[in-house]
Amino acid sequence: MTTFLVGAITAIAVLLAVLGIVSTLARRQIGLLHLAVAGVLELLLLVQAGVAVSAIVGGERPADTPTFLGYLGGIVLVPIAGGLWARSERTRWAGTVMAVSAAVVGVMAWRLLQLWEATGV
């Protein structure tokens, strides 16, 4: 887990949240730009998951491994669930769904880093 990767995830999540809020305020459905940014976010989350799993296999362990793994599995699913829900939502609120899912990812990414860096003392 690196702070740089968490920062990149947060930046893309903020971008997606802003896009979602803008489309909601403009009373428009989400478009391909929203889905492309969500795809980039998902790719970064998969990289983060790969880095974390390889570190765990290599012998590094967070203090609370079960909680860490729960967050790691959950964070990967949030953009997918948000994107599917937003695509099925035919009103302007689809942007809000994307914004909320992006905000959740941003918070969860920092919580993952916090769990990783905890010493367990």
DSSP file (Angstrom, degrees, kcal/mol; ACC not computed):
  #  RESIDUE AA STRUCTURE BP1 BP2  ACC     N-H-->O    O-->H-N    N-H-->O    O-->H-N    TCO  KAPPA ALPHA  PHI   PSI    X-CA   Y-CA   Z-CA
    1    1 A M              0   0    0      0, 0.0     2,-0.4     0, 0.0     3,-0.1   0.000 360.0 360.0 360.0 129.4    0.0    0.0    0.0
    2    2 A T     >  -     0   0    0      1,-0.1     4,-1.9    46,-0.0     5,-0.2  -0.940 360.0-134.9-124.7 147.7    1.4    3.4   -1.0
    3    3 A T  H  > S+     0   0    0     -2,-0.4     4,-2.5     1,-0.2     5,-0.2   0.841 107.5  59.3 -65.0 -33.5    0.2    6.9   -0.2
    4    4 A F  H  > S+     0   0    0      2,-0.2     4,-2.4     1,-0.2    -1,-0.2   0.931 106.1  46.2 -61.5 -46.0    0.8    7.8   -3.9
    5    5 A L  H  > S+     0   0    0      2,-0.2     4,-2.4     1,-0.2    -1,-0.2   0.906 113.0  49.5 -65.0 -41.7   -1.7    5.1   -5.1
    6    6 A V  H  X S+     0   0    0     -4,-1.9     4,-2.4     1,-0.2    -1,-0.2   0.888 110.7  51.4 -64.2 -38.4   -4.3    6.1   -2.4
    7    7 A G  H  X S+     0   0    0     -4,-2.5     4,-2.4     2,-0.2    -2,-0.2   0.901 109.9  48.7 -64.1 -41.1   -3.8    9.8   -3.5
    8    8 A A  H  X S+     0   0    0     -4,-2.4     4,-2.2     2,-0.2     5,-0.2   0.909 111.6  49.5 -65.0 -41.8   -4.4    8.8   -7.2
    9    9 A I  H  X S+     0   0    0     -4,-2.4     4,-2.4     1,-0.2    -2,-0.2   0.918 111.7  49.3 -61.9 -43.2   -7.5    6.9   -6.3
   10   10 A T  H  X S+     0   0    0     -4,-2.4     4,-2.6     2,-0.2    -2,-0.2   0.905 109.1  51.9 -64.1 -41.9   -8.8    9.8   -4.3
   11   11 A A  H  X S+     0   0    0     -4,-2.4     4,-2.2     1,-0.2    -1,-0.2   0.923 113.0  44.0 -62.0 -44.7   -8.1   12.3   -7.1
   12   12 A I  H  X S+     0   0    0     -4,-2.2     4,-2.4     2,-0.2    -1,-0.2   0.882 112.7  52.8 -68.5 -37.3  -10.1   10.1   -9.6
   13   13 A A  H  X S+     0   0    0     -4,-2.4     4,-2.4    -5,-0.2    -2,-0.2   0.901 109.3  49.1 -64.4 -40.3  -12.8    9.5   -7.1
   14   14 A V  H  X S+     0   0    0     -4,-2.6     4,-2.6     2,-0.2    -2,-0.2   0.914 110.2  51.4 -64.4 -42.5  -13.2   13.3   -6.5
   15   15 A L  H  X S+     0   0    0     -4,-2.2     4,-2.4     1,-0.2    -2,-0.2   0.928 111.6  47.0 -59.0 -45.3  -13.3   13.8  -10.3
   16   16 A L  H  X S+     0   0    0     -4,-2.4     4,-2.4     2,-0.2    -2,-0.2   0.893 111.3  51.5 -65.4 -39.4  -16.1   11.2  -10.6
   17   17 A A  H  X S+     0   0    0     -4,-2.4     4,-2.5     2,-0.2    -2,-0.2   0.917 110.6  48.4 -63.2 -42.8  -18.0   12.8   -7.7
   18   18 A V  H  X S+     0   0    0     -4,-2.6     4,-2.7     2,-0.2    -2,-0.2   0.919 111.0  50.6 -64.2 -43.2  -17.8   16.2   -9.3
   19   19 A L  H  X S+     0   0    0     -4,-2.4     4,-2.4     1,-0.2    -1,-0.2   0.913 111.4  49.0 -59.8 -42.1  -19.0   14.8  -12.6
   20   20 A G  H  X S+     0   0    0     -4,-2.4     4,-1.9     2,-0.2    -2,-0.2   0.909 112.1  47.0 -64.4 -42.8  -21.9   13.2  -10.9
   21   21 A I  H  X S+     0   0    0     -4,-2.5     4,-2.7     2,-0.2     5,-0.2   0.908 111.8  51.4 -66.1 -41.2  -22.9   16.3   -9.0
   22   22 A V  H  X S+     0   0    0     -4,-2.7     4,-2.1     1,-0.2    -2,-0.2   0.919 110.7  47.7 -63.0 -43.2  -22.6   18.4  -12.2
   23   23 A S  H  <>S+     0   0    0     -4,-2.4     5,-3.0    -5,-0.2     4,-0.2   0.865 112.1  50.5 -67.9 -33.4  -24.8   16.0  -14.2
   24   24 A T  H ><5S+     0   0    0     -4,-1.9     3,-1.3     3,-0.2    -2,-0.2   0.939 111.9  46.5 -66.3 -46.1  -27.3   16.0  -11.3
   25   25 A L  H 3<5S+     0   0    0     -4,-2.7    -2,-0.2     1,-0.3    -1,-0.2   0.828 112.3  50.9 -65.8 -30.9  -27.4   19.8  -11.2
   26   26 A A  T 3<5S-     0   0    0     -4,-2.1    -1,-0.3    -5,-0.2    -2,-0.2   0.470 112.2-123.8 -83.2  -1.3  -27.8   19.9  -15.0
   27   27 A R  T < 5 +     0   0    0     -3,-1.3     2,-0.3    -4,-0.2    -3,-0.2   0.898  66.3 133.5  59.3  44.1  -30.7   17.4  -14.7
   28   28 A R      < -     0   0    0     -5,-3.0    67,-0.4    64,-0.3    -1,-0.2  -0.873  57.4-114.5-122.8 155.2  -28.9   15.0  -17.1
   29   29 A Q        -     0   0    0     -2,-0.3    63,-0.1     1,-0.1    61,-0.1  -0.345  46.7 -87.6 -76.2 166.8  -28.3   11.3  -17.1
   30   30 A I        -     0   0    0     56,-0.3     2,-0.2    -2,-0.1    -1,-0.1  -0.375  48.0-161.6 -72.8 158.8  -24.7   10.0  -16.8
   31   31 A G     >  -     0   0    0     -3,-0.1     4,-1.6    -2,-0.1     3,-0.2  -0.535  39.5 -74.5-126.8-166.7  -22.8    9.5  -20.0
   32   32 A L  H  > S+     0   0    0      1,-0.2     4,-2.7     2,-0.2     5,-0.2   0.811 124.1  62.0 -65.1 -30.6  -19.7    7.7  -21.3
   33   33 A L  H  > S+     0   0    0      2,-0.2     4,-2.4     1,-0.2    -1,-0.2   0.923 103.6  49.3 -62.0 -43.6  -17.4   10.1  -19.6
   34   34 A H  H  > S+     0   0    0     -3,-0.2     4,-2.4     1,-0.2    -1,-0.2   0.931 113.4  46.2 -58.9 -46.4  -18.8    9.1  -16.2
   35   35 A L  H  X S+     0   0    0     -4,-1.6     4,-2.0     2,-0.2    -2,-0.2   0.861 110.9  52.5 -68.1 -35.3  -18.3    5.4  -17.1
   36   36 A A  H  X S+     0   0    0     -4,-2.7     4,-2.1     2,-0.2    -1,-0.2   0.921 111.2  46.1 -66.3 -43.1  -14.8    6.0  -18.4
   37   37 A V  H  X S+     0   0    0     -4,-2.4     4,-2.4     1,-0.2    -2,-0.2   0.899 111.8  51.8 -66.1 -39.6  -13.7    7.7  -15.2
   38   38 A A  H  X S+     0   0    0     -4,-2.4     4,-2.4    -5,-0.2    -1,-0.2   0.866 108.5  52.7 -63.5 -34.9  -15.4    5.0  -13.2
   39   39 A G  H  X S+     0   0    0     -4,-2.0     4,-2.2     2,-0.2    -2,-0.2   0.897 108.7  48.3 -65.9 -41.2  -13.4    2.4  -15.3
   40   40 A V  H  X S+     0   0    0     -4,-2.1     4,-2.3     2,-0.2    -2,-0.2   0.908 111.6  51.0 -64.0 -41.8  -10.1    4.2  -14.5
   41   41 A L  H  X S+     0   0    0     -4,-2.4     4,-2.1     1,-0.2    -2,-0.2   0.921 110.0  49.1 -61.1 -44.4  -11.1    4.3  -10.8
   42   42 A E  H  X S+     0   0    0     -4,-2.4     4,-2.2     2,-0.2    -1,-0.2   0.892 109.0  53.1 -63.4 -39.7  -11.8    0.5  -10.9
   43   43 A L  H  X S+     0   0    0     -4,-2.2     4,-2.1     1,-0.2    -1,-0.2   0.924 109.3  48.3 -61.7 -44.8   -8.5   -0.1  -12.6
   44   44 A L  H  X S+     0   0    0     -4,-2.3     4,-2.5     1,-0.2    -1,-0.2   0.883 110.5  52.1 -62.7 -37.8   -6.6    1.8   -9.9
   45   45 A L  H  X S+     0   0    0     -4,-2.1     4,-2.4     2,-0.2    -1,-0.2   0.873 108.3  50.6 -67.3 -36.1   -8.5   -0.2   -7.3
   46   46 A L  H  X S+     0   0    0     -4,-2.2     4,-2.4     2,-0.2    -1,-0.2   0.881 110.0  50.1 -68.3 -36.9   -7.5   -3.5   -8.9
   47   47 A V  H  X S+     0   0    0     -4,-2.1     4,-2.6     2,-0.2    -2,-0.2   0.933 111.0  49.6 -63.4 -45.0   -3.9   -2.3   -8.9
   48   48 A Q  H  X S+     0   0    0     -4,-2.5     4,-2.5     1,-0.2    -2,-0.2   0.912 110.7  49.5 -59.9 -42.9   -4.2   -1.4   -5.3
   49   49 A A  H  X S+     0   0    0     -4,-2.4     4,-2.8     1,-0.2     5,-0.2   0.902 111.0  50.1 -63.7 -40.7   -5.7   -4.9   -4.5
   50   50 A G  H  X S+     0   0    0     -4,-2.4     4,-2.4     2,-0.2    -2,-0.2   0.909 111.3  48.0 -63.6 -42.4   -2.9   -6.6   -6.4
   51   51 A V  H  X S+     0   0    0     -4,-2.6     4,-2.0     2,-0.2    -2,-0.2   0.922 114.5  46.5 -63.3 -44.4   -0.3   -4.6   -4.5
   52   52 A A  H  X S+     0   0    0     -4,-2.5     4,-2.3    -5,-0.2    -2,-0.2   0.921 113.5  47.3 -66.4 -44.4   -1.9   -5.4   -1.2
   53   53 A V  H  X S+     0   0    0     -4,-2.8     4,-2.7     1,-0.2     5,-0.2   0.907 111.9  50.2 -65.6 -40.7   -2.4   -9.1   -1.9
   54   54 A S  H  X S+     0   0    0     -4,-2.4     4,-1.8    -5,-0.2    -1,-0.2   0.877 110.7  50.1 -66.0 -35.3    1.2   -9.5   -3.1
   55   55 A A  H  <>S+     0   0    0     -4,-2.0     5,-2.2     2,-0.2     4,-0.2   0.898 111.5  48.3 -67.4 -39.5    2.4   -7.8    0.0
   56   56 A I  H ><5S+     0   0    0     -4,-2.3     3,-1.3     1,-0.2    -2,-0.2   0.916 111.9  48.4 -66.7 -42.6    0.3  -10.1    2.2
   57   57 A V  H 3<5S+     0   0    0     -4,-2.7    -1,-0.2     1,-0.3    -2,-0.2   0.844 106.9  58.9 -63.9 -32.7    1.6  -13.2    0.3
   58   58 A G  T 3<5S-     0   0    0     -4,-1.8    -1,-0.3    -5,-0.2    -2,-0.2   0.488 129.1 -94.6 -76.0  -3.3    5.1  -11.8    0.8
   59   59 A G  T < 5S+     0   0    0     -3,-1.3     2,-0.3     1,-0.4    -3,-0.2   0.272  84.9 125.1 111.9 -12.6    4.7  -11.8    4.5
   60   60 A E      < -     0   0    0     -5,-2.2    -1,-0.4    -6,-0.2    -2,-0.1  -0.609  36.5-176.4 -79.0 141.3    3.6   -8.3    5.4
   61   61 A R        -     0   0    0     -2,-0.3     2,-0.1    -3,-0.1    -5,-0.0  -0.999  24.2-127.6-140.0 135.8    0.4   -8.2    7.4
   62   62 A P    >   -     0   0    0      0, 0.0     3,-0.6     0, 0.0    54,-0.2  -0.414  34.8-110.3 -71.8 161.3   -1.8   -5.4    8.6
   63   63 A A  T 3  S+     0   0    0     52,-0.7     2,-0.6    55,-0.6    53,-0.1   0.880 116.2  35.3 -61.3 -39.1   -2.6   -5.5   12.4
   64   64 A D  T 3> S+     0   0    0     51,-0.4     4,-2.3     1,-0.2    -1,-0.3  -0.703  73.8 171.3-117.0  77.6   -6.3   -6.3   11.6
   65   65 A T  H <> S+     0   0    0     -3,-0.6     4,-2.9    -2,-0.6     5,-0.2   0.879  72.9  52.7 -60.2 -45.1   -6.1   -8.5    8.5
   66   66 A P  H  > S+     0   0    0      0, 0.0     4,-2.0     0, 0.0    -1,-0.2   0.920 112.8  45.1 -60.1 -41.7   -9.7   -9.6    8.4
   67   67 A T  H  > S+     0   0    0      2,-0.2     4,-2.5     1,-0.2     5,-0.2   0.921 113.1  51.4 -65.3 -42.6  -11.0   -6.1    8.5
   68   68 A F  H  X S+     0   0    0     -4,-2.3     4,-2.6     1,-0.2    -1,-0.2   0.932 110.8  47.4 -59.2 -47.0   -8.4   -5.0    5.9
   69   69 A L  H  X S+     0   0    0     -4,-2.9     4,-2.4     2,-0.2    -1,-0.2   0.852 110.1  53.6 -65.9 -34.0   -9.4   -7.8    3.6
   70   70 A G  H  X S+     0   0    0     -4,-2.0     4,-2.3    -5,-0.2    -1,-0.2   0.931 111.8  44.3 -63.8 -45.4  -13.1   -6.9    4.0
   71   71 A Y  H  X S+     0   0    0     -4,-2.5     4,-2.8     2,-0.2     5,-0.2   0.902 112.3  53.4 -63.3 -41.1  -12.4   -3.3    3.1
   72   72 A L  H  X S+     0   0    0     -4,-2.6     4,-1.0     1,-0.2    -2,-0.2   0.906 112.6  43.0 -63.7 -42.2  -10.2   -4.4    0.2
   73   73 A G  H  X S+     0   0    0     -4,-2.4     4,-0.9     1,-0.2    -1,-0.2   0.893 116.3  48.6 -69.0 -39.2  -12.9   -6.7   -1.3
   74   74 A G  H >X S+     0   0    0     -4,-2.3     4,-1.4    -5,-0.2     3,-0.6   0.891 105.2  55.7 -69.1 -40.4  -15.6   -4.1   -0.7
   75   75 A I  H 3< S+     0   0    0     -4,-2.8    -1,-0.2     1,-0.3    -2,-0.2   0.824 104.3  54.9 -65.4 -30.3  -13.8   -1.2   -2.2
   76   76 A V  H 3< S+     0   0    0     -4,-1.0     4,-0.5    -5,-0.2    -1,-0.3   0.813 110.4  46.6 -70.7 -29.1  -13.4   -3.0   -5.5
   77   77 A L  H <X S+     0   0    0     -4,-0.9     4,-2.7    -3,-0.6     5,-0.2   0.723  93.7  77.0 -85.7 -22.6  -17.1   -3.7   -5.7
   78   78 A V  H  X S+     0   0    0     -4,-1.4     4,-2.9     1,-0.2     5,-0.2   0.919  95.2  45.0 -60.9 -49.0  -18.4   -0.2   -4.9
   79   79 A P  H  > S+     0   0    0      0, 0.0     4,-2.5     0, 0.0    -1,-0.2   0.868 114.5  50.7 -64.6 -32.4  -17.7    1.5   -8.4
   80   80 A I  H  > S+     0   0    0     -4,-0.5     4,-2.5     2,-0.2     5,-0.2   0.949 113.4  43.9 -66.6 -48.5  -19.2   -1.5  -10.2
   81   81 A A  H  X S+     0   0    0     -4,-2.7     4,-2.5     1,-0.2     5,-0.2   0.916 115.4  48.9 -62.6 -43.3  -22.3   -1.4   -8.1
   82   82 A G  H  X S+     0   0    0     -4,-2.9     4,-2.7    -5,-0.2    -1,-0.2   0.908 112.0  48.7 -63.2 -41.9  -22.6    2.3   -8.4
   83   83 A G  H  X S+     0   0    0     -4,-2.5     4,-2.2    -5,-0.2    -2,-0.2   0.911 112.8  46.9 -64.9 -42.6  -22.1    2.2  -12.2
   84   84 A L  H  X S+     0   0    0     -4,-2.5     4,-1.5     2,-0.2    -2,-0.2   0.915 114.8  46.6 -65.5 -42.4  -24.7   -0.5  -12.6
   85   85 A W  H  X S+     0   0    0     -4,-2.5     4,-1.2    -5,-0.2    -2,-0.2   0.924 112.8  49.7 -65.3 -43.4  -27.2    1.3  -10.4
   86   86 A A  H  < S+     0   0    0     -4,-2.7   -56,-0.3     1,-0.2    -2,-0.2   0.874 109.1  52.2 -64.3 -37.2  -26.5    4.6  -12.2
   87   87 A R  H  < S+     0   0    0     -4,-2.2    -1,-0.2     1,-0.2    -2,-0.2   0.830 110.6  47.8 -68.7 -30.5  -27.0    3.0  -15.6
   88   88 A S  H  < S+     0   0    0     -4,-1.5     2,-0.7    -5,-0.2    -1,-0.2   0.690  93.6  88.7 -82.3 -17.6  -30.3    1.5  -14.6
   89   89 A E     <  -     0   0    0     -4,-1.2     5,-0.1    -3,-0.2     8,-0.0  -0.721  58.0-170.9 -83.1 116.2  -31.5    4.9  -13.1
   90   90 A R        +     0   0    0     -2,-0.7     2,-0.2   -61,-0.1    -1,-0.1   0.208  58.5  77.8 -96.2  15.7  -33.1    6.8  -16.0
   91   91 A T  S >  S-     0   0    0    -63,-0.1     3,-1.3     1,-0.0     4,-0.2  -0.550  99.3 -92.1-113.2-177.9  -33.5   10.1  -14.1
   92   92 A R  T >  S+     0   0    0      1,-0.3     3,-1.2    -2,-0.2     4,-0.4   0.667 112.2  80.0 -67.8 -15.3  -31.0   12.9  -13.3
   93   93 A W  T 3>  +     0   0    0      1,-0.3     4,-1.9     2,-0.2    -1,-0.3   0.538  67.4  85.3 -73.8  -5.8  -30.3   11.1   -9.9
   94   94 A A  H <> S+     0   0    0     -3,-1.3     4,-2.0     1,-0.2    -1,-0.3   0.870  86.5  55.5 -60.9 -35.7  -27.9    8.7  -11.6
   95   95 A G  H <> S+     0   0    0     -3,-1.2     4,-2.4   -67,-0.4    -1,-0.2   0.869 104.6  52.6 -64.3 -36.5  -25.2   11.3  -11.2
   96   96 A T  H  > S+     0   0    0     -4,-0.4     4,-2.7     2,-0.2     5,-0.2   0.893 106.2  53.5 -66.4 -39.2  -25.9   11.4   -7.5
   97   97 A V  H  X S+     0   0    0     -4,-1.9     4,-2.3     1,-0.2    -2,-0.2   0.924 111.1  46.3 -59.9 -44.5  -25.5    7.6   -7.3
   98   98 A M  H  X S+     0   0    0     -4,-2.0     4,-2.2     2,-0.2    -2,-0.2   0.898 112.1  50.9 -65.3 -40.2  -22.1    7.9   -9.1
   99   99 A A  H  X S+     0   0    0     -4,-2.4     4,-2.2     2,-0.2    -2,-0.2   0.911 111.4  47.1 -64.8 -42.3  -21.1   10.8   -6.8
  100  100 A V  H  X S+     0   0    0     -4,-2.7     4,-2.4     2,-0.2    -2,-0.2   0.918 112.1  49.4 -67.0 -42.8  -21.9    8.9   -3.6
  101  101 A S  H  X S+     0   0    0     -4,-2.3     4,-2.0    -5,-0.2    -1,-0.2   0.886 111.5  50.1 -64.8 -36.3  -20.2    5.7   -4.8
  102  102 A A  H  X S+     0   0    0     -4,-2.2     4,-2.3     2,-0.2    -1,-0.2   0.902 110.0  50.1 -66.7 -40.4  -17.1    7.8   -5.6
  103  103 A A  H  X S+     0   0    0     -4,-2.2     4,-2.1     2,-0.2    -2,-0.2   0.894 109.0  52.3 -64.3 -39.5  -17.1    9.5   -2.2
  104  104 A V  H  X S+     0   0    0     -4,-2.4     4,-2.7     1,-0.2    -1,-0.2   0.919 109.3  49.5 -61.4 -43.9  -17.4    6.1   -0.6
  105  105 A V  H  X S+     0   0    0     -4,-2.0     4,-2.5     1,-0.2    -2,-0.2   0.913 108.6  53.2 -62.3 -42.8  -14.4    4.8   -2.5
  106  106 A G  H  X S+     0   0    0     -4,-2.3     4,-1.3     1,-0.2    -1,-0.2   0.914 113.2  42.4 -59.4 -43.9  -12.4    7.9   -1.5
  107  107 A V  H  X S+     0   0    0     -4,-2.1     4,-2.0     1,-0.2    -1,-0.2   0.916 114.1  51.1 -69.1 -43.3  -13.1    7.4    2.2
  108  108 A M  H  X S+     0   0    0     -4,-2.7     4,-2.5     1,-0.2    -2,-0.2   0.851 104.7  57.7 -64.9 -33.9  -12.5    3.6    2.0
  109  109 A A  H  X S+     0   0    0     -4,-2.5     4,-1.9     1,-0.2    -1,-0.2   0.925 109.4  43.9 -63.3 -43.6   -9.1    4.1    0.3
  110  110 A W  H  X S+     0   0    0     -4,-1.3     4,-2.3     2,-0.2    -1,-0.2   0.855 111.8  53.6 -70.0 -33.8   -7.8    6.2    3.1
  111  111 A R  H  X S+     0   0    0     -4,-2.0     4,-2.6     2,-0.2    -2,-0.2   0.894 106.8  52.6 -66.4 -38.4   -9.3    3.8    5.7
  112  112 A L  H  X S+     0   0    0     -4,-2.5     4,-2.5     2,-0.2    -2,-0.2   0.928 109.8  48.1 -60.1 -44.9   -7.4    0.9    3.9
  113  113 A L  H  X S+     0   0    0     -4,-1.9     4,-2.3     1,-0.2    -2,-0.2   0.905 111.1  51.0 -62.2 -41.0   -4.2    2.9    4.2
  114  114 A Q  H  X S+     0   0    0     -4,-2.3     4,-0.8     1,-0.2    -2,-0.2   0.910 111.6  47.2 -62.9 -42.9   -4.9    3.6    7.8
  115  115 A L  H  < S+     0   0    0     -4,-2.6   -52,-0.7     1,-0.2     3,-0.4   0.882 112.1  51.1 -65.4 -38.2   -5.5   -0.1    8.5
  116  116 A W  H  < S+     0   0    0     -4,-2.5    -2,-0.2     1,-0.2    -1,-0.2   0.893 112.6  44.5 -66.1 -41.1   -2.4   -1.1    6.6
  117  117 A E  H  < S+     0   0    0     -4,-2.3    -1,-0.2    -5,-0.2    -2,-0.2   0.528  86.1 114.7 -85.0  -6.4   -0.2    1.3    8.5
  118  118 A A     <  -     0   0    0     -4,-0.8   -55,-0.6    -3,-0.4   -54,-0.1  -0.392  55.3-153.6 -66.2 141.5   -1.6    0.4   12.0
  119  119 A T        -     0   0    0    -57,-0.1    -1,-0.1    -2,-0.1    -4,-0.0   0.640  26.9-127.9 -92.6 -15.5    0.9   -1.3   14.2
  120  120 A G              0   0    0      1,-0.1    -2,-0.1   -56,-0.0     0, 0.0   0.647 360.0 360.0  78.3  13.5   -1.6   -3.2   16.4
  121  121 A V              0   0    0      0, 0.0    -1,-0.1     0, 0.0    -3,-0.0   0.436 360.0 360.0 -94.1 360.0    0.0   -1.8   19.6
